[in-house]
Amino acid sequence: MLSSIRPPAVAGLFYPADPMVLSAELASYMDLAQTPRDQISNTIAKAIIVPHAGYIYSGLVAAHGFSHIENNKHKIERVVLLGPAHTLYLQGCAIPTSTHFSTPLGNLPIDPSGAAKLAAYDAVTISNIPHREEHSLEVELPFLQHCLDEFEILPILVGDIAPEPMAELLELVWGGEETLIVVSSDLSHFHPYDVAKRLDRETCQKILANNSDISSEQACGCRSLNALSLQLIRHNLNITQLSYQNSGDCATRYAADKNRVVGYASFAIS
């Protein structure tokens, strides 16, 4: 197969395009997110939920999630990424025809076996078009490159699909301890600061309760979250919230507008 590389779409916008600057920024977020060693669970995270905004807004919250994969970093060989399609309407979900995704830190190979399993299903579109300008998966890749050794990725953009069929597709590529699941989602969008905190608290409680009826108003990655909740029940896994902020919490450094904030949370599943 000829190599086809999907170039970064939001480097220089959502995160630094210079690899040295990017690496330093990632290291800073990860250092800030490190929990004292005696508080870090010895259990291995099977999945994490992390936000996907610009790093100046959600990078620290995301780092709290990525800090919980380090116990398994030498075993992880594949990362299945699920995130919402922002740039176009999508029925079902979409995987790319590209063989690699590129970031300023290098190229990441796409898992051909997992892609082939998903491609056999009618609910799966095989196309680079939904992925071309999408940021929800791309912003997670530099964190993964910073935290892990060599690994493949399986990028899945999730559109209009019910929880049960999406969970069945996810089960096909669930794998064992060699596979990490990363669900990319922000929470509420463009509410006043205090309203957003209340709405997001309710959404986080639903996530922690394994509810599979989260709406798009509560989280843009609701369809991935709803499918994941069914997988947590199926595999008898536990979920822990790690962090919460919204874009208004960046106000002291970036003059964020507290009248129209976006919420971010991170979770670990083991």
DOSEVO-797235 format. One line per 8 residues: their letters; for each residue x, y, z of N, C-alpha, C. Coordinates in Angstrom, 3 decimals. Layout:
A> X Y Z X Y Z X Y Z | ...;
***
This chain:
MLSSIRPP> 0.839 -1.189 0.000 0.000 0.000 0.000 0.879 1.246 0.000 | 0.515 2.233 -0.822 1.251 3.481 -0.849 0.977 4.262 0.435 | 2.017 4.901 0.933 1.862 5.681 2.144 1.075 6.955 1.857 | 0.131 7.272 2.757 -0.658 8.499 2.667 -0.661 9.140 4.041 | -0.121 10.322 4.150 0.051 10.979 5.440 -0.944 12.132 5.573 | -1.734 12.096 6.616 -2.639 13.193 6.919 -1.847 14.239 7.701 | -1.631 15.428 7.125 -0.824 16.440 7.812 -1.605 17.082 8.938 | -0.916 17.694 9.897 -1.640 18.372 10.978 -2.472 19.530 10.437;
AVAGLFYP> -3.685 19.656 10.972 -4.592 20.715 10.530 -4.591 21.912 11.472 | -4.257 21.699 12.756 -4.399 22.782 13.729 -3.104 23.066 14.492 | -1.961 22.548 14.005 -0.674 22.934 14.593 -0.473 24.427 14.350 | -0.065 25.137 15.386 0.068 26.580 15.287 -1.210 27.320 15.647 | -2.309 26.576 15.813 -3.577 27.160 16.219 -3.999 26.639 17.595 | -4.153 25.334 17.710 -4.563 24.730 18.979 -3.355 24.376 19.848 | -2.212 24.216 19.241 -0.996 23.864 19.970 0.199 24.322 19.139 | 1.396 24.435 19.727 2.540 24.976 18.995 2.952 24.112 17.808;
ADPMVLSA> 3.337 24.765 16.718 3.801 24.055 15.532 5.284 23.721 15.605 | 6.024 24.455 16.423 7.451 24.186 16.587 7.627 22.989 17.524 | 8.329 21.929 17.081 8.409 20.719 17.910 9.093 20.942 19.258 | 10.098 21.813 19.314 10.766 22.057 20.586 9.854 22.806 21.553 | 9.159 23.799 21.039 8.215 24.546 21.879 7.088 23.631 22.330 | 6.586 22.799 21.408 5.512 21.861 21.733 5.947 20.884 22.808 | 7.126 20.305 22.676 7.620 19.344 23.664 7.760 19.983 25.041 | 8.261 21.222 25.070 8.424 21.909 26.347 7.074 22.201 26.984;
ELASYMDL> 6.091 22.566 26.165 4.754 22.860 26.688 4.099 21.594 27.232 | 4.245 20.502 26.498 3.694 19.227 26.968 4.327 18.817 28.296 | 5.643 18.945 28.387 6.347 18.584 29.625 5.866 19.435 30.790 | 5.606 20.716 30.525 5.134 21.605 31.581 3.755 21.190 32.076 | 2.846 20.888 31.145 1.510 20.440 31.545 1.578 19.130 32.331 | 2.397 18.200 31.853 2.487 16.910 32.533 3.083 17.057 33.927 | 4.054 17.942 34.076 4.630 18.182 35.398 3.587 18.760 36.351 | 2.792 19.703 35.856 1.774 20.333 36.687 0.678 19.343 37.083;
AQTPRDQI> 0.439 18.357 36.210 -0.645 17.401 36.441 -0.243 16.223 37.295 | 1.024 16.065 37.583 1.465 14.889 38.322 0.889 14.883 39.725 | 0.163 13.843 40.041 -0.347 13.632 41.389 0.805 13.102 42.247 | 0.838 13.446 43.539 1.865 12.836 44.405 1.878 11.322 44.246 | 3.048 10.743 44.210 3.187 9.327 43.848 2.350 8.404 44.732 | 2.178 8.748 46.004 1.424 7.846 46.870 -0.079 7.911 46.607 | -0.503 8.876 45.741 -1.918 8.968 45.409 -2.231 8.367 44.037 | -1.216 8.005 43.277 -1.444 7.433 41.957 -1.759 5.953 42.096;
SNTIAKAI> -2.874 5.550 41.503 -3.285 4.156 41.596 -2.310 3.258 40.858 | -2.105 2.064 41.387 -1.283 1.075 40.686 -2.050 0.366 39.589 | -3.363 0.597 39.526 -4.148 -0.024 38.465 -3.804 0.622 37.131 | -4.025 -0.115 36.070 -3.677 0.336 34.723 -4.917 0.894 34.053 | -4.819 2.096 33.534 -5.952 2.718 32.854 -6.182 2.028 31.511 | -7.389 1.546 31.313 -7.788 0.990 30.018 -8.240 2.094 29.082 | -8.811 3.146 29.642 -9.329 4.244 28.826 -9.206 5.547 29.593 | -9.152 6.644 28.857 -9.204 7.971 29.458 -10.175 8.825 28.640;
IVPHAGYI> -10.761 9.791 29.310 -11.578 10.817 28.664 -10.862 12.143 28.859 | -10.610 12.850 27.768 -9.839 14.086 27.823 -10.459 15.121 26.883 | -10.263 16.416 27.163 -10.817 17.463 26.303 -9.955 17.720 25.067 | -10.467 18.573 24.166 -9.750 18.777 22.900 -9.716 20.226 22.449 | -9.709 21.152 23.382 -9.611 22.561 23.010 -8.142 22.939 22.813 | -7.915 24.217 22.520 -6.543 24.697 22.466 -5.840 24.445 23.787 | -4.559 24.135 23.721 -3.824 23.751 24.928 -3.854 24.830 26.008 | -3.882 26.109 25.624 -3.893 27.165 26.641 -5.157 27.100 27.488;
YSGLVAAH> -6.190 26.474 26.975 -7.446 26.352 27.703 -7.599 24.998 28.390 | -7.345 23.912 27.655 -7.655 22.581 28.206 -6.432 21.691 28.367 | -5.245 22.193 28.084 -4.053 21.355 28.128 -3.787 20.750 29.496 | -3.991 21.516 30.556 -3.720 20.989 31.900 -4.736 19.919 32.273 | -5.998 20.133 31.941 -7.022 19.126 32.226 -6.715 17.840 31.460 | -6.328 17.980 30.191 -5.956 16.802 29.403 -4.764 16.083 30.018 | -3.788 16.840 30.495 -2.584 16.237 31.066 -2.915 15.368 32.271 | -3.923 15.744 33.050 -4.331 14.901 34.178 -4.770 13.528 33.690;
GFSHIENN> -5.440 13.476 32.535 -5.830 12.185 31.985 -4.637 11.408 31.473 | -3.785 12.072 30.710 -2.637 11.375 30.125 -1.627 10.932 31.173 | -1.592 11.592 32.327 -0.664 11.163 33.382 -1.024 9.784 33.921 | -2.256 9.345 33.680 -2.687 8.050 34.210 -2.468 6.898 33.237 | -1.754 7.128 32.154 -1.408 6.013 31.268 0.048 5.609 31.438 | 0.756 6.313 32.278 2.195 6.067 32.375 2.518 4.709 32.996 | 1.648 4.189 33.853 1.893 2.864 34.437 1.927 1.767 33.386 | 1.306 2.042 32.235 1.193 1.025 31.184 1.907 1.438 29.903;
KHKIERVV> 2.753 2.451 29.981 3.301 3.041 28.758 4.120 2.050 27.929 | 4.790 1.117 28.584 5.631 0.177 27.837 4.824 -0.970 27.231 | 3.565 -1.111 27.649 2.726 -2.184 27.114 1.785 -1.705 26.012 | 1.510 -0.410 25.979 0.542 0.109 25.009 1.156 0.110 23.610 | 0.513 -0.626 22.722 0.965 -0.722 21.333 -0.004 -0.071 20.353 | -1.227 0.186 20.821 -2.244 0.759 19.954 -3.134 1.688 20.765 | -3.508 2.814 20.166 -4.428 3.751 20.802 -5.626 3.944 19.885 | -6.797 3.580 20.382 -8.048 3.807 19.658 -8.602 5.146 20.118;
LLGPAHTL> -8.721 6.082 19.183 -9.180 7.432 19.489 -10.584 7.637 18.957 | -11.476 8.153 19.809 -12.835 8.484 19.408 -13.102 9.938 19.733 | -13.622 10.650 18.753 -13.959 12.051 18.967 -15.040 12.505 18.016 | -15.692 13.617 18.325 -16.799 14.085 17.502 -16.324 14.749 16.210 | -17.147 14.630 15.186 -16.897 15.307 13.911 -17.493 16.711 13.989 | -16.626 17.720 13.952 -17.081 19.106 14.066 -17.306 19.774 12.715 | -16.625 19.323 11.678 -16.564 20.104 10.447 -17.630 19.729 9.429 | -18.296 18.596 9.613 -19.366 18.195 8.706 -20.297 17.223 9.409;
YLQGCAIP> -21.506 17.074 8.849 -22.448 16.104 9.399 -22.012 14.705 8.982 | -22.014 13.793 9.930 -21.541 12.439 9.674 -22.536 11.445 10.245 | -23.009 10.552 9.415 -23.815 9.431 9.894 -22.882 8.277 10.236 | -23.112 7.644 11.374 -22.230 6.567 11.798 -20.894 7.134 12.239 | -19.816 6.484 11.849 -18.483 6.980 12.186 -17.575 6.868 10.967 | -16.398 7.459 11.049 -15.501 7.514 9.892 -14.076 7.193 10.297 | -13.437 6.345 9.507 -12.012 6.077 9.643 -11.331 6.542 8.358 | -10.070 6.956 8.439 -9.406 7.504 7.261 -8.825 6.412 6.359;
TSTHFSTP> -8.544 6.779 5.133 -7.789 5.904 4.241 -6.286 6.144 4.384 | -5.894 7.214 5.056 -4.475 7.512 5.271 -3.797 6.374 6.032 | -2.513 6.232 5.812 -1.729 5.236 6.544 -1.050 5.831 7.777 | -0.947 7.168 7.833 -0.293 7.841 8.955 -0.986 9.169 9.240 | -0.943 9.593 10.496 -1.268 10.960 10.888 0.042 11.615 11.321 | 0.224 12.861 10.935 1.456 13.580 11.248 1.193 14.690 12.253 | 2.154 14.894 13.154 2.168 16.058 14.044 3.576 16.649 13.987 | 3.802 17.795 14.606 5.173 18.324 14.643 6.177 17.386 15.304;
LGNLPIDP> 5.702 16.388 16.047 6.600 15.447 16.723 6.852 14.181 15.908 | 6.274 14.091 14.704 6.535 12.935 13.848 5.262 12.288 13.337 | 5.442 11.205 12.578 4.322 10.485 11.974 3.902 9.308 12.836 | 2.597 9.083 12.906 2.049 7.956 13.656 1.339 7.015 12.693 | 1.711 5.727 12.676 1.058 4.773 11.766 -0.343 4.418 12.240 | -1.243 4.230 11.286 -2.609 3.804 11.581 -2.678 2.288 11.551 | -3.362 1.724 12.536 -3.494 0.278 12.687 -4.317 -0.305 11.536 | -3.692 -1.031 10.600 -4.452 -1.529 9.444 -5.425 -2.643 9.804;
SGAAKLAA> -5.093 -3.467 10.781 -5.961 -4.568 11.169 -7.254 -4.053 11.788 | -7.129 -3.120 12.714 -8.313 -2.552 13.342 -9.178 -1.806 12.343 | -8.528 -1.064 11.440 -9.280 -0.335 10.421 -10.054 -1.303 9.529 | -9.441 -2.436 9.190 -10.106 -3.424 8.336 -11.314 -4.033 9.041 | -11.205 -4.282 10.348 -12.342 -4.817 11.101 -13.530 -3.860 11.047 | -13.265 -2.578 11.243 -14.347 -1.601 11.258 -14.914 -1.363 9.862 | -14.049 -1.421 8.856 -14.457 -1.099 7.490 -15.509 -2.049 6.947 | -15.652 -3.216 7.565 -16.618 -4.201 7.078 -18.054 -3.844 7.441;
YDAVTISN> -18.262 -2.782 8.222 -19.595 -2.469 8.731 -20.191 -1.263 8.016 | -21.509 -1.327 7.775 -22.197 -0.276 7.042 -22.156 1.066 7.760 | -22.085 1.035 9.073 -22.088 2.283 9.841 -20.758 3.022 9.772 | -19.767 2.430 9.134 -18.424 3.010 9.086 -18.144 3.545 7.685 | -17.856 4.832 7.611 -17.426 5.470 6.367 -15.908 5.445 6.307 | -15.366 5.096 5.141 -13.912 5.079 4.957 -13.549 6.254 4.063 | -13.047 7.309 4.684 -12.790 8.540 3.939 -11.868 9.449 4.729 | -10.990 10.157 4.019 -10.147 11.158 4.661 -10.866 12.482 4.861;
IPHREEHS> -11.979 12.698 4.143 -12.613 14.019 4.144 -13.054 14.449 5.542 | -13.739 13.610 6.337 -14.129 14.072 7.675 -12.936 14.378 8.577 | -11.809 13.745 8.307 -10.618 13.907 9.159 -9.756 15.105 8.760 | -9.967 15.624 7.563 -9.009 16.567 6.975 -8.781 17.803 7.836 | -9.845 18.405 8.331 -9.725 19.639 9.109 -10.100 19.444 10.581 | -10.331 18.213 10.978 -10.848 17.938 12.323 -9.762 18.037 13.389 | -10.098 18.686 14.506 -9.122 18.867 15.590 -9.319 17.915 16.758 | -10.498 17.292 16.886 -10.830 16.592 18.134 -9.907 15.412 18.420;
LEVELPFL> -9.386 14.767 17.382 -8.437 13.675 17.579 -6.992 14.180 17.519 | -6.755 15.120 16.617 -5.373 15.586 16.405 -4.733 16.140 17.667 | -5.494 16.904 18.466 -4.877 17.550 19.627 -4.435 16.543 20.683 | -4.959 15.321 20.628 -4.531 14.303 21.595 -3.217 13.636 21.185 | -2.869 13.720 19.911 -1.713 12.967 19.416 -0.386 13.429 20.017 | -0.096 14.738 20.104 1.178 15.114 20.726 1.303 14.653 22.176 | 0.210 14.673 22.934 0.259 14.138 24.303 0.644 12.662 24.291 | 0.032 11.913 23.379 0.361 10.489 23.292 1.812 10.275 22.905;
QHCLDEFE> 2.293 11.061 21.950 3.693 10.929 21.546 4.638 11.285 22.681 | 4.236 12.219 23.517 5.067 12.609 24.655 5.100 11.522 25.725 | 3.966 10.814 25.901 3.821 9.891 27.028 4.189 8.447 26.714 | 4.058 8.034 25.443 4.206 6.627 25.093 5.447 6.370 24.259 | 5.743 5.067 24.095 6.812 4.650 23.208 6.227 4.441 21.810 | 6.669 3.468 21.080 6.132 3.241 19.737 4.721 2.667 19.817 | 3.827 3.198 19.003 2.439 2.722 19.014 1.761 3.095 17.696 | 0.681 2.359 17.414 -0.184 2.664 16.284 -1.437 3.359 16.795;
ILPILVGD> -2.133 4.048 15.904 -3.380 4.698 16.279 -4.512 4.193 15.387 | -5.716 4.274 15.909 -6.913 3.989 15.134 -7.868 5.162 15.360 | -7.830 6.163 14.468 -8.635 7.372 14.658 -10.054 7.188 14.126 | -11.040 7.356 15.008 -12.438 7.157 14.670 -13.203 8.441 14.982 | -13.719 9.083 13.940 -14.613 10.215 14.147 -16.034 9.689 14.274 | -16.716 10.145 15.301 -18.032 9.612 15.634 -19.087 10.663 15.318 | -20.047 10.270 14.486 -21.133 11.161 14.109 -22.445 10.726 14.720 | -23.481 10.747 13.912 -24.827 10.423 14.382 -24.999 8.904 14.430;
IAPEPMAE> -24.894 8.347 15.629 -25.000 6.903 15.814 -25.467 6.633 17.238 | -26.333 5.649 17.407 -26.858 5.316 18.730 -25.787 4.649 19.588 | -25.945 4.673 20.921 -24.923 4.108 21.809 -24.631 2.634 21.557 | -25.672 1.822 21.352 -25.458 0.376 21.241 -24.633 -0.003 20.013 | -24.977 0.454 18.801 -24.133 0.081 17.659 -22.723 0.654 17.744 | -22.579 1.840 18.331 -21.230 2.390 18.480 -20.425 1.577 19.481 | -21.067 1.111 20.543 -20.381 0.261 21.518 -19.961 -1.061 20.888 | -20.782 -1.599 20.002 -20.426 -2.843 19.323 -19.208 -2.645 18.424;
LLELVWGG> -19.141 -1.517 17.739 -17.957 -1.225 16.918 -16.721 -1.059 17.797 | -16.890 -0.388 18.919 -15.772 -0.201 19.840 -15.296 -1.539 20.397 | -16.217 -2.441 20.655 -15.856 -3.764 21.173 -14.963 -4.510 20.187 | -15.171 -4.294 18.889 -14.362 -4.975 17.868 -12.872 -4.648 18.004 | -12.572 -3.455 18.490 -11.172 -3.011 18.565 -10.757 -2.753 20.017 | -11.533 -3.283 20.966 -11.285 -3.038 22.389 -9.930 -3.583 22.821 | -9.592 -4.790 22.380 -8.286 -5.369 22.666 -8.059 -5.627 24.137 | -6.801 -5.840 24.475 -6.379 -6.091 25.853 -5.551 -4.936 26.378;
EETLIVVS> -4.554 -5.262 27.220 -3.761 -4.190 27.835 -2.834 -3.512 26.841 | -2.716 -4.085 25.634 -1.918 -3.429 24.593 -2.673 -2.275 23.929 | -3.990 -2.169 24.207 -4.828 -1.168 23.566 -5.348 -0.174 24.589 | -5.095 1.099 24.343 -5.635 2.195 25.140 -6.768 2.847 24.360 | -7.871 3.126 25.044 -8.994 3.845 24.450 -8.934 5.299 24.919 | -8.973 6.229 23.996 -8.992 7.652 24.326 -10.263 8.262 23.747 | -11.115 8.763 24.623 -12.332 9.444 24.185 -12.124 10.947 24.361 | -12.309 11.672 23.281 -12.059 13.106 23.243 -13.381 13.858 23.284;
SDLSHFHP> -13.572 14.679 24.317 -14.816 15.435 24.431 -14.630 16.646 25.332 | -15.222 17.759 24.910 -15.417 18.887 25.804 -16.806 18.764 26.421 | -17.118 19.669 27.341 -18.429 19.633 28.003 -19.313 20.759 27.449 | -19.956 21.536 28.307 -20.897 22.543 27.826 -20.170 23.662 27.078 | -20.908 24.338 26.213 -20.344 25.392 25.371 -21.109 26.709 25.545 | -20.358 27.761 25.861 -20.813 29.150 25.708 -21.914 29.570 26.679 | -21.846 29.039 27.899 -22.711 29.507 28.975 -21.906 30.431 29.892 | -22.573 31.262 30.694 -21.847 32.015 31.725 -21.135 31.070 32.683;
YDVAKRLD> -20.073 31.560 33.281 -19.164 30.742 34.084 -19.888 29.886 35.122 | -20.718 30.497 35.962 -21.371 29.749 37.038 -22.406 28.766 36.503 | -23.100 29.136 35.429 -24.057 28.225 34.804 -23.320 27.009 34.244 | -22.199 27.268 33.586 -21.414 26.177 33.007 -20.934 25.214 34.087 | -20.472 25.742 35.208 -19.993 24.867 36.278 -21.115 23.966 36.788 | -22.324 24.510 36.910 -23.452 23.698 37.366 -23.827 22.635 36.338 | -23.928 23.049 35.074 -24.271 22.092 34.020 -23.218 21.000 33.897 | -21.959 21.397 33.966 -20.878 20.423 33.809 -20.795 19.477 35.001;
RETCQKIL> -21.117 19.985 36.188 -21.150 19.095 37.363 -22.185 17.994 37.160 | -23.335 18.365 36.627 -24.384 17.375 36.361 -23.942 16.374 35.291 | -23.273 16.871 34.252 -22.800 15.976 33.189 -21.737 15.023 33.721 | -20.818 15.528 34.519 -19.777 14.665 35.086 -20.395 13.587 35.973 | -21.453 13.934 36.689 -22.136 12.929 37.513 -22.754 11.844 36.642 | -23.289 12.240 35.481 -23.851 11.248 34.558 -22.755 10.347 34.002 | -21.609 10.932 33.669 -20.486 10.135 33.170 -20.044 9.134 34.231 | -19.933 9.596 35.463 -19.500 8.719 36.558 -20.523 7.625 36.859;
ANNSDISS> -21.785 7.884 36.535 -22.848 6.906 36.779 -23.061 5.978 35.587 | -22.203 6.083 34.570 -22.313 5.249 33.365 -23.647 5.438 32.644 | -24.163 6.661 32.664 -25.367 6.948 31.900 -25.023 7.009 30.412 | -25.912 6.490 29.591 -25.664 6.498 28.138 -26.662 7.384 27.404 | -27.141 8.449 28.099 -28.082 9.374 27.482 -27.594 10.814 27.554 | -26.278 10.994 27.523 -25.703 12.335 27.507 -26.011 12.983 26.157 | -26.391 14.248 26.183 -26.787 14.953 24.959 -25.646 15.795 24.415 | -25.823 16.245 23.177 -24.789 17.076 22.548 -24.663 18.437 23.221;
EQACGCRS> -25.730 18.896 23.902 -25.631 20.150 24.654 -24.773 19.979 25.906 | -24.718 18.764 26.416 -23.927 18.507 27.618 -22.459 18.222 27.303 | -22.200 17.569 26.171 -20.828 17.225 25.778 -20.806 16.995 24.274 | -19.863 17.637 23.591 -19.829 17.493 22.128 -19.446 16.066 21.722 | -18.744 15.356 22.591 -18.408 13.960 22.316 -19.397 12.987 22.916 | -20.670 13.388 23.013 -21.668 12.586 23.727 -21.806 11.184 23.151 | -21.720 11.036 21.840 -21.951 9.708 21.263 -20.816 8.749 21.605 | -19.614 9.261 21.673 -18.489 8.432 22.123 -18.623 8.112 23.613;
LNALSLQL> -19.004 9.113 24.406 -19.170 8.893 25.847 -20.267 7.880 26.131 | -21.374 7.970 25.399 -22.484 7.046 25.625 -22.098 5.615 25.271 | -21.353 5.463 24.187 -20.885 4.122 23.822 -19.890 3.596 24.852 | -18.998 4.467 25.315 -18.018 4.048 26.320 -18.708 3.597 27.596 | -19.783 4.271 27.982 -20.480 3.898 29.219 -20.977 2.464 29.144 | -21.453 2.037 27.972 -21.907 0.659 27.814 -20.741 -0.320 27.905 | -19.582 0.087 27.393 -18.397 -0.758 27.476 -17.901 -0.902 28.912 | -18.029 0.164 29.695 -17.621 0.078 31.098 -18.471 -0.942 31.848;
IRHNLNIT> -19.763 -0.960 31.534 -20.649 -1.942 32.167 -20.313 -3.341 31.673 | -20.106 -3.473 30.371 -19.803 -4.786 29.772 -18.531 -5.377 30.354 | -17.517 -4.541 30.576 -16.220 -5.047 31.034 -16.004 -4.845 32.538 | -17.033 -4.389 33.240 -16.962 -4.234 34.694 -15.785 -3.348 35.112 | -15.725 -2.178 34.502 -14.639 -1.244 34.768 -15.134 -0.086 35.638 | -14.193 0.573 36.293 -14.501 1.703 37.173 -13.993 2.998 36.554 | -14.696 4.084 36.823 -14.326 5.383 36.278 -14.116 6.369 37.406 | -13.065 7.190 37.269 -12.705 8.188 38.271 -12.515 9.528 37.587;
QLSYQNSG> -13.104 10.582 38.151 -12.854 11.921 37.608 -11.543 12.450 38.154 | -10.750 13.040 37.275 -9.416 13.513 37.641 -9.335 15.023 37.755 | -10.069 15.727 36.895 -9.882 17.176 36.821 -11.095 17.827 36.190 | -11.326 19.083 36.532 -12.331 19.912 35.843 -11.873 21.369 35.847 | -12.029 22.023 34.710 -11.890 23.466 34.594 -12.784 23.896 33.443 | -12.989 25.192 33.310 -13.538 25.694 32.062 -12.691 26.842 31.565 | -12.989 27.304 30.361 -12.123 28.315 29.748 -12.078 29.596 30.551 | -13.090 29.838 31.388 -13.058 31.011 32.247 -11.988 30.946 33.314;
DCATRYAA> -11.519 29.747 33.639 -10.460 29.603 34.636 -9.112 30.060 34.103 | -9.022 30.312 32.804 -7.782 30.811 32.219 -7.741 32.332 32.191 | -8.743 32.977 32.797 -8.914 34.417 32.631 -7.701 35.217 33.085 | -7.020 34.775 34.147 -5.916 35.570 34.665 -4.755 35.614 33.688 | -4.618 34.556 32.858 -3.489 34.517 31.916 -3.892 34.908 30.506 | -5.134 34.598 30.118 -5.507 34.777 28.725 -6.751 35.634 28.538 | -7.172 36.351 29.587 -8.322 37.246 29.508 -9.528 36.536 28.898 | -9.784 35.313 29.353 -10.915 34.548 28.835 -12.226 35.223 29.209;
DKNRVVGY> -13.209 35.070 28.347 -14.529 35.642 28.547 -15.339 34.740 29.476 | -15.657 35.214 30.674 -16.403 34.387 31.632 -17.898 34.363 31.337 | -18.325 35.109 30.326 -19.733 35.081 29.950 -20.044 33.977 28.940 | -19.001 33.428 28.294 -19.191 32.386 27.287 -18.042 31.388 27.406 | -18.200 30.428 28.304 -17.101 29.513 28.587 -17.398 28.122 28.024 | -16.334 27.329 27.905 -16.430 25.927 27.502 -15.855 25.081 28.628 | -16.540 23.977 28.930 -16.126 23.138 30.046 -15.236 21.985 29.619 | -14.312 21.601 30.512 -13.362 20.515 30.243 -13.225 19.637 31.486;
ASFAIS> -13.204 18.328 31.276 -12.970 17.400 32.388 -12.152 16.225 31.870 | -11.461 15.561 32.780 -10.722 14.346 32.421 -11.092 13.237 33.399 | -11.074 12.000 32.883 -11.446 10.822 33.642 -10.500 9.690 33.292 | -10.314 8.768 34.224 -9.559 7.544 33.981 -10.459 6.349 34.241 | -10.341 5.331 33.396 -11.153 4.114 33.485 -10.217 2.929 33.658 | -10.469 2.102 34.658 -9.612 0.933 34.882 -10.437 -0.218 35.444;
***
